């Protein structure tokens, strides 16, 4: 299944909004959030 470029843009936009909302909701900086995410995933 091949996604159209429009779908990729919409998907990227959705991810950006979701991450932005999560960042504001947690009140932590992106570095802190990414570190917590990495620890959670076991990296």
N, C-alpha and C positions, 0 to 999 in steps of 0.2 A: 504493500500500500504506500503510495507516494503522496506526500503532502504538498499542496500548492504553496507558493511563496506567501500568499495572503494568510494561509493557515499558520505558517511559521511565525509571521509578524504578530498575529493575534495571540498565539501561544506564548511568545516572548513577552508580550505586553501583559498578559495575565500573570505570568510568573513574576514579572517585575513589580506589578501591583501587589501581589500576594506577599512577596518578600518585603516590600516597602511597608505594608500594613503590619506585618509581623514584627519588623524592626521598630516601628513606632509603638506597637503594643507592648513589646518587652522593655522598651526604653533603653536597650543596650545598643552599643555600636555594632556595625557589621562584623568587625574583627572578633569581638567577643562572641557574637552569635555563631559565627563560622567555627570558632574554636569549640564551643559547646556542642555544635552539630558534629564536628569531627570526633570528639570524645564519645558522643552518644553512638556514633556509627562504629566506634572501635578503631579509628585510625591512629 
